Amino acid sequence: MNLTIQLTEKVQSYLEIIDISGKIVAAENLGVLDIGATDISLVKYSSALTNTGLYLIKVNLGKSSIVKQLLVM
């Protein structure tokens, strides 16, 4: 399970996984990501996804952010 993002500049990044109640269940500083396509593996966060349901994957990229939905069944 990967999340792929396309970057046009190097940026400091931070990932959060948020459950449907708004609780942050996992977070990690991803450091500086390089220009181009970047794959972020979500496998290592599977222990935080213990309940079925909807989660939000939020990646902060400098002054902007990307939010994706993840459905765990």
Chimera marker file (.cmm) of the C-alpha trace (Angstrom):
<marker_set name="trace">
<marker id="1" x="0.000" y="0.000" z="0.000" r="1" g="1" b="0" radius="0.5"/>
<marker id="2" x="1.695" y="3.176" z="-1.233" r="1" g="1" b="0" radius="0.5"/>
<marker id="3" x="0.834" y="6.827" z="-1.584" r="1" g="1" b="0" radius="0.5"/>
<marker id="4" x="2.513" y="8.502" z="-4.568" r="1" g="1" b="0" radius="0.5"/>
<marker id="5" x="2.947" y="12.257" z="-4.721" r="1" g="1" b="0" radius="0.5"/>
<marker id="6" x="4.517" y="14.413" z="-7.427" r="1" g="1" b="0" radius="0.5"/>
<marker id="7" x="6.685" y="17.313" z="-6.250" r="1" g="1" b="0" radius="0.5"/>
<marker id="8" x="8.004" y="20.287" z="-8.214" r="1" g="1" b="0" radius="0.5"/>
<marker id="9" x="10.440" y="21.344" z="-5.479" r="1" g="1" b="0" radius="0.5"/>
<marker id="10" x="12.187" y="19.902" z="-2.424" r="1" g="1" b="0" radius="0.5"/>
<marker id="11" x="9.998" y="20.282" z="0.659" r="1" g="1" b="0" radius="0.5"/>
<marker id="12" x="10.008" y="19.361" z="4.324" r="1" g="1" b="0" radius="0.5"/>
<marker id="13" x="7.233" y="16.824" z="4.883" r="1" g="1" b="0" radius="0.5"/>
<marker id="14" x="5.223" y="15.331" z="7.733" r="1" g="1" b="0" radius="0.5"/>
<marker id="15" x="2.649" y="12.517" z="7.602" r="1" g="1" b="0" radius="0.5"/>
<marker id="16" x="-0.389" y="12.040" z="9.848" r="1" g="1" b="0" radius="0.5"/>
<marker id="17" x="-2.978" y="9.276" z="9.842" r="1" g="1" b="0" radius="0.5"/>
<marker id="18" x="-6.247" y="10.431" z="11.381" r="1" g="1" b="0" radius="0.5"/>
<marker id="19" x="-9.213" y="8.249" z="12.313" r="1" g="1" b="0" radius="0.5"/>
<marker id="20" x="-12.823" y="9.264" z="11.693" r="1" g="1" b="0" radius="0.5"/>
<marker id="21" x="-13.140" y="10.761" z="15.192" r="1" g="1" b="0" radius="0.5"/>
<marker id="22" x="-10.243" y="13.149" z="14.476" r="1" g="1" b="0" radius="0.5"/>
<marker id="23" x="-7.656" y="11.324" z="16.582" r="1" g="1" b="0" radius="0.5"/>
<marker id="24" x="-4.138" y="11.140" z="15.136" r="1" g="1" b="0" radius="0.5"/>
<marker id="25" x="-3.284" y="7.424" z="15.241" r="1" g="1" b="0" radius="0.5"/>
<marker id="26" x="0.142" y="7.700" z="13.586" r="1" g="1" b="0" radius="0.5"/>
<marker id="27" x="2.535" y="10.503" z="12.685" r="1" g="1" b="0" radius="0.5"/>
<marker id="28" x="6.024" y="10.730" z="11.240" r="1" g="1" b="0" radius="0.5"/>
<marker id="29" x="8.425" y="13.398" z="10.059" r="1" g="1" b="0" radius="0.5"/>
<marker id="30" x="9.334" y="12.254" z="6.541" r="1" g="1" b="0" radius="0.5"/>
<marker id="31" x="12.172" y="14.763" z="6.223" r="1" g="1" b="0" radius="0.5"/>
<marker id="32" x="12.946" y="16.563" z="2.987" r="1" g="1" b="0" radius="0.5"/>
<marker id="33" x="11.374" y="14.962" z="-0.088" r="1" g="1" b="0" radius="0.5"/>
<marker id="34" x="13.051" y="15.409" z="-3.475" r="1" g="1" b="0" radius="0.5"/>
<marker id="35" x="11.641" y="16.771" z="-6.722" r="1" g="1" b="0" radius="0.5"/>
<marker id="36" x="9.666" y="14.253" z="-8.804" r="1" g="1" b="0" radius="0.5"/>
<marker id="37" x="7.493" y="11.289" z="-7.921" r="1" g="1" b="0" radius="0.5"/>
<marker id="38" x="7.798" y="10.051" z="-4.354" r="1" g="1" b="0" radius="0.5"/>
<marker id="39" x="6.265" y="6.806" z="-3.059" r="1" g="1" b="0" radius="0.5"/>
<marker id="40" x="5.356" y="6.732" z="0.618" r="1" g="1" b="0" radius="0.5"/>
<marker id="41" x="4.832" y="3.205" z="1.931" r="1" g="1" b="0" radius="0.5"/>
<marker id="42" x="1.891" y="2.938" z="4.333" r="1" g="1" b="0" radius="0.5"/>
<marker id="43" x="2.614" y="-0.688" z="5.293" r="1" g="1" b="0" radius="0.5"/>
<marker id="44" x="4.582" y="0.268" z="8.398" r="1" g="1" b="0" radius="0.5"/>
<marker id="45" x="1.522" y="2.109" z="9.732" r="1" g="1" b="0" radius="0.5"/>
<marker id="46" x="-0.761" y="-0.948" z="9.524" r="1" g="1" b="0" radius="0.5"/>
<marker id="47" x="-0.485" y="-1.544" z="13.282" r="1" g="1" b="0" radius="0.5"/>
<marker id="48" x="-2.136" y="1.862" z="13.829" r="1" g="1" b="0" radius="0.5"/>
<marker id="49" x="-5.045" y="0.905" z="11.556" r="1" g="1" b="0" radius="0.5"/>
<marker id="50" x="-6.540" y="-1.607" z="13.967" r="1" g="1" b="0" radius="0.5"/>
<marker id="51" x="-10.210" y="-0.763" z="13.438" r="1" g="1" b="0" radius="0.5"/>
<marker id="52" x="-12.204" y="-1.020" z="10.246" r="1" g="1" b="0" radius="0.5"/>
<marker id="53" x="-13.420" y="2.288" z="8.910" r="1" g="1" b="0" radius="0.5"/>
<marker id="54" x="-12.348" y="5.478" z="7.207" r="1" g="1" b="0" radius="0.5"/>
<marker id="55" x="-8.976" y="7.111" z="7.854" r="1" g="1" b="0" radius="0.5"/>
<marker id="56" x="-7.458" y="10.302" z="6.471" r="1" g="1" b="0" radius="0.5"/>
<marker id="57" x="-3.853" y="10.308" z="5.305" r="1" g="1" b="0" radius="0.5"/>
<marker id="58" x="-2.520" y="13.869" z="5.575" r="1" g="1" b="0" radius="0.5"/>
<marker id="59" x="0.890" y="14.794" z="4.196" r="1" g="1" b="0" radius="0.5"/>
<marker id="60" x="2.087" y="18.285" z="5.041" r="1" g="1" b="0" radius="0.5"/>
<marker id="61" x="4.411" y="19.562" z="2.319" r="1" g="1" b="0" radius="0.5"/>
<marker id="62" x="5.969" y="22.843" z="3.354" r="1" g="1" b="0" radius="0.5"/>
<marker id="63" x="3.144" y="25.398" z="3.264" r="1" g="1" b="0" radius="0.5"/>
<marker id="64" x="0.617" y="23.058" z="1.623" r="1" g="1" b="0" radius="0.5"/>
<marker id="65" x="-0.855" y="19.650" z="2.363" r="1" g="1" b="0" radius="0.5"/>
<marker id="66" x="-2.457" y="16.683" z="0.644" r="1" g="1" b="0" radius="0.5"/>
<marker id="67" x="-5.288" y="14.687" z="2.218" r="1" g="1" b="0" radius="0.5"/>
<marker id="68" x="-6.370" y="11.262" z="0.950" r="1" g="1" b="0" radius="0.5"/>
<marker id="69" x="-8.985" y="8.857" z="2.260" r="1" g="1" b="0" radius="0.5"/>
<marker id="70" x="-8.178" y="5.278" z="3.205" r="1" g="1" b="0" radius="0.5"/>
<marker id="71" x="-10.920" y="2.711" z="3.804" r="1" g="1" b="0" radius="0.5"/>
<marker id="72" x="-9.877" y="-0.218" z="6.038" r="1" g="1" b="0" radius="0.5"/>
<marker id="73" x="-12.130" y="-3.263" z="5.819" r="1" g="1" b="0" radius="0.5"/>
<link id1="1" id2="2" r="1" g="1" b="0" radius="0.2"/>
<link id1="2" id2="3" r="1" g="1" b="0" radius="0.2"/>
<link id1="3" id2="4" r="1" g="1" b="0" radius="0.2"/>
<link id1="4" id2="5" r="1" g="1" b="0" radius="0.2"/>
<link id1="5" id2="6" r="1" g="1" b="0" radius="0.2"/>
<link id1="6" id2="7" r="1" g="1" b="0" radius="0.2"/>
<link id1="7" id2="8" r="1" g="1" b="0" radius="0.2"/>
<link id1="8" id2="9" r="1" g="1" b="0" radius="0.2"/>
<link id1="9" id2="10" r="1" g="1" b="0" radius="0.2"/>
<link id1="10" id2="11" r="1" g="1" b="0" radius="0.2"/>
<link id1="11" id2="12" r="1" g="1" b="0" radius="0.2"/>
<link id1="12" id2="13" r="1" g="1" b="0" radius="0.2"/>
<link id1="13" id2="14" r="1" g="1" b="0" radius="0.2"/>
<link id1="14" id2="15" r="1" g="1" b="0" radius="0.2"/>
<link id1="15" id2="16" r="1" g="1" b="0" radius="0.2"/>
<link id1="16" id2="17" r="1" g="1" b="0" radius="0.2"/>
<link id1="17" id2="18" r="1" g="1" b="0" radius="0.2"/>
<link id1="18" id2="19" r="1" g="1" b="0" radius="0.2"/>
<link id1="19" id2="20" r="1" g="1" b="0" radius="0.2"/>
<link id1="20" id2="21" r="1" g="1" b="0" radius="0.2"/>
<link id1="21" id2="22" r="1" g="1" b="0" radius="0.2"/>
<link id1="22" id2="23" r="1" g="1" b="0" radius="0.2"/>
<link id1="23" id2="24" r="1" g="1" b="0" radius="0.2"/>
<link id1="24" id2="25" r="1" g="1" b="0" radius="0.2"/>
<link id1="25" id2="26" r="1" g="1" b="0" radius="0.2"/>
<link id1="26" id2="27" r="1" g="1" b="0" radius="0.2"/>
<link id1="27" id2="28" r="1" g="1" b="0" radius="0.2"/>
<link id1="28" id2="29" r="1" g="1" b="0" radius="0.2"/>
<link id1="29" id2="30" r="1" g="1" b="0" radius="0.2"/>
<link id1="30" id2="31" r="1" g="1" b="0" radius="0.2"/>
<link id1="31" id2="32" r="1" g="1" b="0" radius="0.2"/>
<link id1="32" id2="33" r="1" g="1" b="0" radius="0.2"/>
<link id1="33" id2="34" r="1" g="1" b="0" radius="0.2"/>
<link id1="34" id2="35" r="1" g="1" b="0" radius="0.2"/>
<link id1="35" id2="36" r="1" g="1" b="0" radius="0.2"/>
<link id1="36" id2="37" r="1" g="1" b="0" radius="0.2"/>
<link id1="37" id2="38" r="1" g="1" b="0" radius="0.2"/>
<link id1="38" id2="39" r="1" g="1" b="0" radius="0.2"/>
<link id1="39" id2="40" r="1" g="1" b="0" radius="0.2"/>
<link id1="40" id2="41" r="1" g="1" b="0" radius="0.2"/>
<link id1="41" id2="42" r="1" g="1" b="0" radius="0.2"/>
<link id1="42" id2="43" r="1" g="1" b="0" radius="0.2"/>
<link id1="43" id2="44" r="1" g="1" b="0" radius="0.2"/>
<link id1="44" id2="45" r="1" g="1" b="0" radius="0.2"/>
<link id1="45" id2="46" r="1" g="1" b="0" radius="0.2"/>
<link id1="46" id2="47" r="1" g="1" b="0" radius="0.2"/>
<link id1="47" id2="48" r="1" g="1" b="0" radius="0.2"/>
<link id1="48" id2="49" r="1" g="1" b="0" radius="0.2"/>
<link id1="49" id2="50" r="1" g="1" b="0" radius="0.2"/>
<link id1="50" id2="51" r="1" g="1" b="0" radius="0.2"/>
<link id1="51" id2="52" r="1" g="1" b="0" radius="0.2"/>
<link id1="52" id2="53" r="1" g="1" b="0" radius="0.2"/>
<link id1="53" id2="54" r="1" g="1" b="0" radius="0.2"/>
<link id1="54" id2="55" r="1" g="1" b="0" radius="0.2"/>
<link id1="55" id2="56" r="1" g="1" b="0" radius="0.2"/>
<link id1="56" id2="57" r="1" g="1" b="0" radius="0.2"/>
<link id1="57" id2="58" r="1" g="1" b="0" radius="0.2"/>
<link id1="58" id2="59" r="1" g="1" b="0" radius="0.2"/>
<link id1="59" id2="60" r="1" g="1" b="0" radius="0.2"/>
<link id1="60" id2="61" r="1" g="1" b="0" radius="0.2"/>
<link id1="61" id2="62" r="1" g="1" b="0" radius="0.2"/>
<link id1="62" id2="63" r="1" g="1" b="0" radius="0.2"/>
<link id1="63" id2="64" r="1" g="1" b="0" radius="0.2"/>
<link id1="64" id2="65" r="1" g="1" b="0" radius="0.2"/>
<link id1="65" id2="66" r="1" g="1" b="0" radius="0.2"/>
<link id1="66" id2="67" r="1" g="1" b="0" radius="0.2"/>
<link id1="67" id2="68" r="1" g="1" b="0" radius="0.2"/>
<link id1="68" id2="69" r="1" g="1" b="0" radius="0.2"/>
<link id1="69" id2="70" r="1" g="1" b="0" radius="0.2"/>
<link id1="70" id2="71" r="1" g="1" b="0" radius="0.2"/>
<link id1="71" id2="72" r="1" g="1" b="0" radius="0.2"/>
<link id1="72" id2="73" r="1" g="1" b="0" radius="0.2"/>
</marker_set>
